[in-house]
Amino acid sequence: MAQILMEIAESTAQGKLVITLEGGYDVTGQSRSVKAVLKELVQASPLDKKDLLEKEKANYPRIEKFILQLKEIQKQYWKNL
């Protein structure tokens, strides 16, 4: 996600990007996430965007049902869903 946001910032805001940290419920997970985002910001990430997209496509059928359920719940608050 950080890579995508950086690309959007580059094309729309001269590369300027603001990132905020929301309170975490799992300190260990939050620590890993912050480190991963910082690596993306300095372009030191070992992640390849193409590999990530392939993994996302492979896992999408598994999570599609869950996403549709969430959309149904949120529809009452977000009319454009």
C-alpha positions in Angstrom: 0.0 0.0 0.0 2.9 2.4 0.8 4.2 1.9 -2.7 0.9 2.7 -4.3 0.5 5.8 -2.1 3.9 7.0 -3.0 3.1 6.6 -6.7 -0.1 8.6 -6.3 1.7 11.3 -4.4 4.4 11.5 -7.1 1.8 12.0 -9.8 -0.5 14.3 -7.9 1.4 16.1 -5.2 5.0 16.4 -6.4 5.9 13.4 -4.3 4.6 14.9 -1.0 3.0 12.3 1.3 1.7 12.5 4.8 1.6 9.3 6.9 0.0 9.2 10.3 0.2 6.5 13.0 -3.0 5.3 14.5 -2.9 3.7 17.9 -2.1 0.1 17.8 -3.8 -2.9 19.5 -0.9 -5.2 18.8 2.4 -3.5 19.5 4.5 -6.1 17.8 2.4 -6.0 14.7 2.4 -2.2 14.7 6.2 -2.2 15.0 6.6 -4.5 12.0 4.2 -2.3 10.0 6.0 0.9 10.8 9.3 -0.6 9.8 7.9 -1.9 6.5 6.4 1.5 5.7 9.7 3.3 6.5 11.6 0.9 4.3 9.2 1.7 1.5 9.7 5.4 2.0 13.5 5.1 1.7 13.0 2.6 -1.2 14.9 -0.1 0.7 12.1 -2.6 0.6 12.8 -6.2 -0.4 9.2 -6.4 -1.8 8.6 -6.4 -5.5 5.3 -4.8 -6.6 4.7 -7.4 -9.3 5.1 -10.3 -6.8 2.7 -8.6 -4.4 0.1 -8.1 -7.1 0.4 -11.8 -8.0 -0.1 -12.8 -4.3 -3.1 -10.5 -4.0 -4.7 -12.1 -7.1 -4.1 -15.6 -5.8 -5.6 -14.8 -2.4 -8.5 -12.7 -3.7 -11.0 -15.5 -4.0 -10.4 -16.4 -0.4 -11.2 -12.9 0.9 -13.8 -11.9 -1.7 -16.7 -13.2 0.4 -15.4 -11.4 3.5 -15.1 -8.1 1.5 -18.7 -8.4 0.2 -20.0 -9.0 3.7 -18.2 -5.9 5.0 -19.6 -3.8 2.1 -23.1 -5.0 3.0 -22.6 -3.9 6.6 -21.1 -0.6 5.7 -23.7 0.2 3.0 -25.9 1.9 5.5 -23.2 4.4 6.3 -21.6 4.7 2.8 -24.3 5.1 0.2 -21.9 4.8 -2.7 -21.2 1.1 -1.9 
